[in-house]
């Protein structure tokens, strides 16, 4: 009965959009991740220059193979799920799957999409961030060197930095290592913060996007122009990330917080620690990066 309202082209469009966004946005995402979870960067420009000097241009594309393979699937599922959920809601509310959705319908569809996306997106984000953060200095307060000195005491370390040392050989090895050391729940570390980010974040993306598309579509046209779609998407993305950035900072820090160097006990602890050490403006640089992505 509802099969005529289910369309595969929404999934295909999401797949193409996902692949394009990874290629264009991954360098900025690398900088964002280093700023959110790393140490020693004064600002965005300093982070960019540091990565370039130490790792060359390829440093900006570190860990891109896994997102390129996975985020394309992720975007395909997200946009396909959202579009088909809209039609399903219209079918049962109005008796016609092609009936225009109201504001409540868009809100429900987008929030369900955000909730669904966490199940697929949390492991993808975690692996991407762990691969991006491999060159970061291991923090001192969580490590201790068991040195065999004459009196048998341990030697505490303040920091350890091992150039060219890689904890993970690639995405598959990263997933395998996490499963071995942390179990299946390790792949979903930071999922709570991701729910706080994506459920309202998708609502604040899809609703403004629909509003801007309607405003930018001439009354004589049945569909918006391509330039109008790009502009609507950019404006909607900016609005969405204004509210999503704080939760995204928490998510990135928890996912970069590896088991041997664990600093945060949970989402609330991460929020409190981040606020105490850096204040409420902790996400300003990250927000600037996401605005361009």
LUMRO-843586 format. One line per 2 residues: number of its first residue (from 1); their letters; for each residue y negated, x, z of C-alpha. Coordinates in nm, 4 decimals, decimal comma. Each point is the difference from the previous one (the first is absolute). Example, Ala and Ser with C-alpha at 12.3 -4.5 7.8 and 13.67 -1.06 7.14 Angstrom:
REM LUMRO-843586
1> AS> 0,4500:1,2300:0,7800  -0,3440:0,1370:-0,0660
This chain:
REM LUMRO-843586
1> XX> 0,0000:0,0000:0,0000  -0,2397:0,2795:0,0870
3> XX> 0,1402:0,2572:-0,2452  -0,2645:-0,0797:-0,2613
5> XX> -0,2659:0,1127:0,2519  0,1692:0,3364:0,0624
7> XX> -0,1382:0,2686:-0,2334  0,1136:0,3588:-0,0458
9> XX> -0,3197:0,1086:-0,1758  -0,1791:0,0064:0,3387
11> XX> 0,2518:0,2606:0,1182  -0,0425:0,2029:-0,3214
13> XX> -0,3798:-0,0051:0,0316  0,0291:0,1126:0,3630
15> XX> 0,2324:0,2843:-0,1030  -0,2465:0,1289:-0,2630
17> XX> -0,2933:-0,0331:0,2399  0,1919:0,1820:0,2725
19> XX> 0,0856:0,2953:-0,2241  -0,3624:0,0303:-0,1150
21> XX> -0,1358:-0,0158:0,3550  0,2331:0,2781:0,1202
23> XX> -0,0973:0,2436:-0,2748  -0,3724:-0,0626:0,0471
25> XX> -0,0090:-0,0496:0,3755  0,2533:0,2463:0,1439
27> XX> -0,2424:0,2972:0,0284  -0,2431:-0,2177:0,1970
29> XX> 0,2882:-0,1364:0,2063  0,1070:0,3552:0,0869
31> XX> -0,3516:0,0771:0,1236  -0,0077:-0,3272:0,1963
33> XX> 0,3337:0,0747:0,1661  -0,1024:0,3552:0,0941
35> XX> -0,3250:-0,1299:0,1515  0,1753:-0,2759:0,1931
37> XX> 0,2896:0,1988:0,1392  -0,0953:0,3644:-0,0417
39> XX> -0,2210:0,2390:0,1947  -0,2618:0,2580:-0,0866
41> XX> -0,1923:-0,1948:-0,2641  -0,3722:-0,0468:0,0532
43> XX> -0,0466:-0,2732:-0,2612  0,1305:-0,1263:-0,3336
45> XX> -0,1506:0,2819:-0,2091  0,1336:0,2662:0,2357
47> XX> 0,3468:-0,1553:-0,0203  -0,0073:-0,0025:-0,3814
49> XX> -0,1135:0,3636:-0,0197  0,2574:0,1118:0,2592
51> XX> 0,2876:-0,1643:-0,1865  -0,1154:0,1502:-0,3299
53> XX> -0,0411:0,3513:0,1409  0,3323:0,0080:0,1847
55> XX> 0,2207:-0,2093:-0,2286  -0,1837:-0,0127:-0,3380
57> XX> -0,0283:-0,3229:-0,1991  0,3686:-0,0743:0,0539
59> XX> -0,0691:-0,0464:0,3706  -0,1727:-0,3291:-0,0792
61> XX> 0,3151:-0,1273:-0,1682  0,2380:0,1025:0,2761
63> XX> 0,2652:-0,2657:0,0570  -0,1012:-0,2060:-0,3054
65> XX> 0,3467:-0,0337:-0,1547  0,1228:-0,2339:0,2709
67> XX> -0,3053:-0,2335:-0,0078  0,0116:-0,0018:-0,3800
69> XX> 0,3586:-0,1216:0,0123  -0,0393:-0,2306:0,3000
71> XX> -0,3547:-0,1381:-0,0051  0,0496:-0,1257:-0,3526
73> XX> 0,2870:-0,2106:0,1365  -0,2074:-0,0871:0,3077
75> XX> -0,2972:-0,1226:-0,2051  0,2308:-0,1881:-0,2316
77> XX> 0,1569:-0,1864:0,2930  -0,3352:-0,0631:0,1737
79> XX> -0,1826:-0,1459:-0,2997  0,3068:-0,1826:-0,1271
81> XX> 0,0638:-0,1478:0,3450  -0,3647:-0,1047:0,0426
83> XX> -0,0273:-0,1701:-0,3385  0,3310:-0,1809:0,0286
85> XX> -0,0745:-0,1044:0,3598  -0,3274:-0,1536:-0,1211
87> XX> 0,1854:-0,2049:-0,2578  0,2656:-0,1008:0,2519
89> XX> -0,2649:-0,1218:0,2441  -0,1783:-0,1929:-0,2760
91> XX> 0,3305:-0,1562:-0,1072  0,0733:-0,1384:0,3463
93> XX> -0,3594:-0,0907:0,0912  -0,1205:-0,1491:-0,3268
95> XX> 0,3204:-0,0607:-0,1958  -0,1053:0,2469:-0,2687
97> XX> 0,0556:0,3749:0,0233  -0,2927:0,0670:-0,2319
99> XX> -0,2487:-0,1945:0,2117  -0,2902:0,2258:0,1113
101> XX> 0,0484:0,1279:0,3546  -0,2461:-0,0920:0,2714
103> XX> -0,1354:0,2435:0,2586  0,2717:-0,0887:0,2519
105> XX> 0,2695:0,0520:-0,2644  -0,1390:0,3443:-0,0878
107> XX> -0,0161:0,0948:0,3685  0,3612:-0,0977:0,0669
109> XX> 0,1298:0,1701:-0,3166  -0,1916:0,3230:0,0639
111> XX> 0,0984:0,0248:0,3683  0,3666:-0,0617:-0,0841
113> XX> -0,0309:0,2722:-0,2639  -0,1452:0,2399:0,2573
115> XX> 0,2833:-0,0708:0,2428  0,2647:0,0416:-0,2688
117> XX> -0,1547:0,3241:-0,1239  0,0562:0,1781:0,3332
119> XX> 0,3783:-0,0141:-0,0352  -0,0167:0,1919:-0,3270
121> XX> -0,3213:0,1962:0,0473  0,0462:0,1499:0,3488
123> XX> 0,2790:0,2453:-0,0978  -0,1840:0,0888:-0,3232
125> XX> -0,3221:0,0790:0,1864  0,1818:0,1958:0,2701
127> XX> 0,1827:0,2291:-0,2438  -0,3159:0,0508:-0,2072
129> XX> -0,2022:0,0971:0,3069  0,2680:0,2317:0,1411
131> XX> 0,0126:0,1831:-0,3351  -0,3795:0,0158:-0,0246
133> XX> -0,0318:0,1420:0,3525  0,2520:0,2826:-0,0332
135> XX> -0,2602:0,2771:-0,0090  -0,1714:-0,1162:0,3172
137> XX> -0,0014:0,2177:0,3101  0,2586:-0,0921:0,2594
139> XX> -0,1908:-0,1012:0,3104  0,0304:0,2054:0,3159
141> XX> 0,0343:-0,2588:0,2737  0,3373:-0,1234:-0,1215
143> XX> 0,1785:0,3308:-0,0634  0,1277:0,2760:0,2239
145> XX> 0,1586:0,3261:-0,1078  0,3099:0,0886:0,1996
147> XX> -0,0507:0,3754:-0,0108  0,2559:0,2311:0,1470
149> XX> -0,2433:0,2133:0,1981  0,0993:0,2133:0,2961
151> XX> -0,0819:-0,2589:0,2697  0,1683:-0,2812:-0,1930
153> XX> -0,3112:-0,2177:-0,0202  -0,0983:-0,2031:-0,3038
155> XX> -0,3038:0,0918:-0,2049  -0,2308:-0,3019:-0,0583
157> XX> -0,1579:-0,0182:-0,3428  -0,3442:-0,1358:-0,0775
159> XX> 0,0680:-0,0410:-0,3694  0,2416:0,1097:-0,2659
161> XX> -0,0795:0,0307:-0,3684  0,2686:0,1192:-0,2373
163> XX> -0,1339:0,0420:-0,3543  0,2180:-0,1414:-0,2779
165> XX> 0,2443:-0,1418:0,2562  0,1326:-0,3414:-0,1027
167> XX> 0,1770:-0,2352:0,2361  0,1090:-0,2273:-0,2851
169> XX> 0,1275:0,1134:-0,3395  -0,0918:-0,3313:-0,1623
171> XX> -0,0052:-0,3784:0,0448  0,3795:-0,0424:0,0260
173> XX> 0,0290:0,2844:0,2514  -0,2909:-0,1482:0,1966
175> XX> 0,1672:-0,3419:0,0204  0,3331:0,1584:0,0948
177> XX> -0,1615:0,2123:0,2733  -0,1856:-0,2965:0,1486
179> XX> 0,3163:-0,2112:0,0042  0,1935:0,2800:0,1709
181> XX> -0,2600:0,0753:0,2666  -0,1680:-0,3372:0,0572
183> XX> 0,2331:-0,2618:-0,1448  -0,0975:-0,2930:-0,2223
185> XX> -0,2862:-0,0856:0,2352  -0,1507:0,3394:-0,0804
187> XX> -0,0695:-0,1156:-0,3551  -0,2045:-0,2879:0,1436
189> XX> -0,2120:0,2049:0,2372  -0,3535:-0,1369:-0,0280
191> XX> 0,1201:-0,3351:-0,1368  -0,1860:-0,1867:0,2767
193> XX> -0,3284:0,1580:-0,1074  0,0910:-0,0722:-0,3624
195> XX> 0,0387:-0,3713:0,0819  -0,3438:0,0078:0,1650
197> XX> -0,1330:0,1609:-0,3182  0,1760:-0,1939:-0,2750
199> XX> 0,0175:-0,3613:0,1220  -0,3791:-0,0422:0,0340
201> XX> -0,0599:0,2721:-0,2608  0,1744:-0,1848:-0,2812
203> XX> -0,1757:-0,3235:0,0953  -0,3332:0,1805:-0,0164
205> XX> 0,0942:0,1438:-0,3383  0,1486:-0,2918:-0,1932
207> XX> -0,2496:-0,2631:0,1213  -0,3168:0,1982:-0,0926
209> XX> 0,1711:0,1048:-0,3235  0,0540:-0,3643:-0,0984
211> XX> -0,3562:-0,0909:0,1013  -0,1565:0,2886:-0,1965
213> XX> 0,2145:-0,0753:-0,3067  -0,1212:-0,3611:0,0054
215> XX> -0,3629:0,1059:0,0440  0,0203:0,2581:-0,2806
217> XX> 0,1765:-0,2294:-0,2471  -0,2376:-0,1807:-0,2391
219> XX> 0,0262:-0,3786:0,0043  0,0885:0,0082:-0,3713
221> XX> 0,3041:0,2231:0,0607  0,3351:-0,0966:0,1479
223> XX> 0,0807:0,3516:0,1217  -0,2079:0,2912:0,1350
225> XX> -0,0926:0,2968:-0,2182  0,1826:0,3301:0,0612
227> XX> -0,3183:0,1607:0,1380  -0,0417:-0,2958:0,2370
229> XX> 0,3547:0,0522:0,1276  -0,0686:0,3705:0,0638
231> XX> -0,3259:-0,0759:0,1812  0,1576:-0,2787:0,2048
233> XX> 0,2889:0,2277:0,0980  -0,2346:0,2803:0,1047
235> XX> -0,2206:-0,2275:0,2092  0,2993:-0,1718:0,1599
237> XX> 0,1598:0,3368:0,0789  -0,3176:0,1217:0,1714
239> XX> -0,0169:-0,3135:0,2144  0,3672:0,0241:0,0897
241> XX> -0,0126:0,3646:0,1061  -0,3034:-0,0487:0,2249
243> XX> 0,2289:-0,1916:0,2355  0,3257:0,1785:-0,0848
245> XX> -0,1126:0,3599:0,0561  0,0288:0,0080:0,3847
247> XX> 0,3586:-0,1274:-0,0161  0,0709:0,2390:-0,2887
249> XX> -0,1175:0,2955:0,2105  0,2353:-0,1026:0,2807
251> XX> 0,2874:-0,0484:-0,2458  -0,0517:0,3420:-0,1604
253> XX> -0,0180:0,1778:0,3350  0,3145:-0,1626:0,1280
255> XX> 0,1917:0,0705:-0,3205  -0,1139:0,3645:-0,0066
257> XX> 0,1006:0,0300:0,3671  0,3421:0,1609:-0,0472
259> XX> 0,2645:-0,0210:0,2705  -0,0211:0,3660:0,1078
261> XX> -0,3794:-0,0219:0,0340  -0,0385:-0,3559:0,1264
263> XX> -0,3429:-0,0829:0,1432  -0,0050:-0,3799:-0,0113
265> XX> 0,2276:-0,2407:0,1865  -0,0965:-0,3000:-0,2085
267> XX> -0,2751:-0,1802:-0,1891  -0,2110:-0,0796:0,3080
269> XX> 0,0316:0,3555:0,1337  -0,1071:0,1405:-0,3377
271> XX> -0,3038:-0,2325:-0,0104  -0,1063:0,0984:0,3531
273> XX> 0,0488:0,3731:-0,0587  -0,1864:-0,0075:-0,3317
275> XX> -0,2903:-0,1899:0,1538  -0,0199:0,2304:0,3022
277> XX> -0,0015:0,3192:-0,2039  -0,2026:-0,1052:-0,3045
279> XX> -0,1740:-0,3288:0,0767  -0,0299:-0,3136:-0,2104
281> XX> -0,1177:0,1868:-0,3129  0,3343:0,1760:-0,0475
283> XX> 0,0601:-0,1796:-0,3316  -0,3335:0,0614:-0,1745
285> XX> 0,1175:0,2831:-0,2271  0,3238:-0,1836:-0,0711
287> XX> -0,1873:-0,3161:-0,0928  -0,2072:0,1973:-0,2493
289> XX> 0,3177:0,1340:-0,1581  0,1684:-0,3413:-0,0213
291> XX> -0,3087:-0,1592:-0,1540  0,0548:0,2193:-0,3055
293> X> 0,3752:-0,0664:-0,0230
